Amino acid sequence: MKIVLALGGNALGNTPEEQKEAVKTTAKSIVDLIQSGNKVIIGHGNGPQVGMINNAMDIAAKAEAKIPQMPFPECGAMSQGYIGYHLQNAIKNEAAKRGRGDLPVITVVTQTLVDESDPAFKNPTKPVGAFMTKEEADILASKGIAVKEDAGRGYRTVVPSPKPIDIVEKDSLLNIFNDRIVMICGGGGGIPVVKRGDELVGVPAVIDKDFTCEKIAEILDADVFLVLTAVDKVAIRFGKPDVKWLDTISLEEVQKYIDDKEFAEGSMLPKVLAAVEFAKSKKGRKAIITSLEKADEAIAGKTGTVIVNE
């Protein structure tokens, strides 16, 4: 079975040391899926990691005049590299423990094409980087940089969150995938780029990793799009006494729950929307939302919320 995984933040730590420990558990679940005979592709978030890199580069630039400001797309590329390294390392080590030291694993620095006319560019909403005072924010705003107050804790730079329309390296991903190499790609939603004439140009933006992973799942003609999060199943009336955990649901059912605003924005909603998009894309395709620890069980049909296009 061809499976694209979208790893949630619970699969990675907030610091390099935390992450190295967290990915050991992540690797066990991934190698379980591989040992069951599946072809696996891995995408992941990068929120804490890209923020840490962006903050560090900002602090360095302020402290030393010779150190330049680091553009946000480059920060995203750095995060793809170091998260990929930790995942590759952990998967290789776990596979070696099981007698599969020859398992090929690779990280692909991935660019995601977005549309410069996407409405998101007119309304930046994703806070990134360090907090600043109003005076510092006013200086950036005078230079045309979008800043907003963040929950009363200070001001932060904000960037748009456009939808992905294509993956620049898709041909390479297909070739690698066909060679049965375990692939890590689309990290943090990919590095956002726009087409200007014949050139691709990086832009400061954050692409939701679930939507990018869904796009990759379509390109690779995956059988299952597996969205991994902190819970075993999706719920409606979450947090209420009459909470209901969802098993297998149709596209019609899940759309009704979306319309009724059952899923929290910025939390479960993007996962559900990405899962729906994949299930809709072709008859027989299946999207599953579950926890990392239950990934193998979910593929076996024992748990998880399954969205099907029958």
Sequence and secondary structure as in RCSB ss.txt:
>XXXX:A:sequence
MKIVLALGGNALGNTPEEQKEAVKTTAKSIVDLIQSGNKVIIGHGNGPQVGMINNAMDIAAKAEAKIPQMPFPEC
GAMSQGYIGYHLQNAIKNEAAKRGRGDLPVITVVTQTLVDESDPAFKNPTKPVGAFMTKEEADILASKGIAVKED
AGRGYRTVVPSPKPIDIVEKDSLLNIFNDRIVMICGGGGGIPVVKRGDELVGVPAVIDKDFTCEKIAEILDADVF
LVLTAVDKVAIRFGKPDVKWLDTISLEEVQKYIDDKEFAEGSMLPKVLAAVEFAKSKKGRKAIITSLEKADEAIA
GKTGTVIVNE
>XXXX:A:secstr
 EEEEEE GGGS SSHHHHHHHHHHHHHHHHHHHHTT EEEEEE  HHHHHHHHHHHHHHHHH TTS    HHHH
HHHHHHHHHHHHHHHHHHHHHHTT TT  EEE   EEE  TT GGGGS  EEEEEEE HHHHHHHHHTT  EEE 
TTS EEEEE      EETTHHHHHHHHHTT EEE SGGG EEEEEETTEEEE S    HHHHHHHHHHHTT SEE
EEEESSSS EESTTSTT EE  EEEHHHHHHHHHTT S TTTHHHHHHHHHHHHHHSTT EEEEEEGGGHHHHHT
TSSSEEEE  
